[in-house]
Amino acid sequence: MTTSPSKHLETFPNPRPGREYQIHFEAPEFTCLCPKTGQPDFATIRIRYAPADLCVELKSLKLYLWSFRDEGHFHEDVTNRLLDDLVAATSPRWMEVVGDFYVRGGIHTVVTVRHGAVPPP
């Protein structure tokens, strides 16, 4: 295997920094572990943002999301952590991260976190 999980998020210069536009990502294969039971939690992670000077590079985003696979996290914590790390790496105009977790214990959990003045979808 030539790649491995990484907490490092790479960026590249926004090709149109003078224009506000939206970037959407959907990662339907996110996994982490339940901190109580150690069992896997599965989620679709949705990221929506307006870049300022930097954009997140997709391969590094994939490896970053992969890095959570063997770690225990509550849904609320991991979704906030994703937002915090992405905002720290890119300093966007605004960003929204949605953690849409599969049913566990009969409960479907969706966690939405925002940075800046996020416009309606």
KAGIFEN-V81299 format. One record per run of one state. SS is the DSSP state (alpha for helix, beta for strand, coil for the rest). FROM is the first residue (numbers start at 1). LEN is the number of residues. Records with the same first field share a line. If there is no record, write none. Layout:
SS->FROM-LEN + FROM-LEN
This chain:
coil->1-10 + 14-9 + 34-6 + 51-3 + 57-1 + 67-5 + 73-2 + 91-3 + 105-2 + 116-6
beta->11-3 + 23-11 + 40-11 + 54-3 + 72-1 + 94-11 + 107-9
alpha->58-9 + 75-16
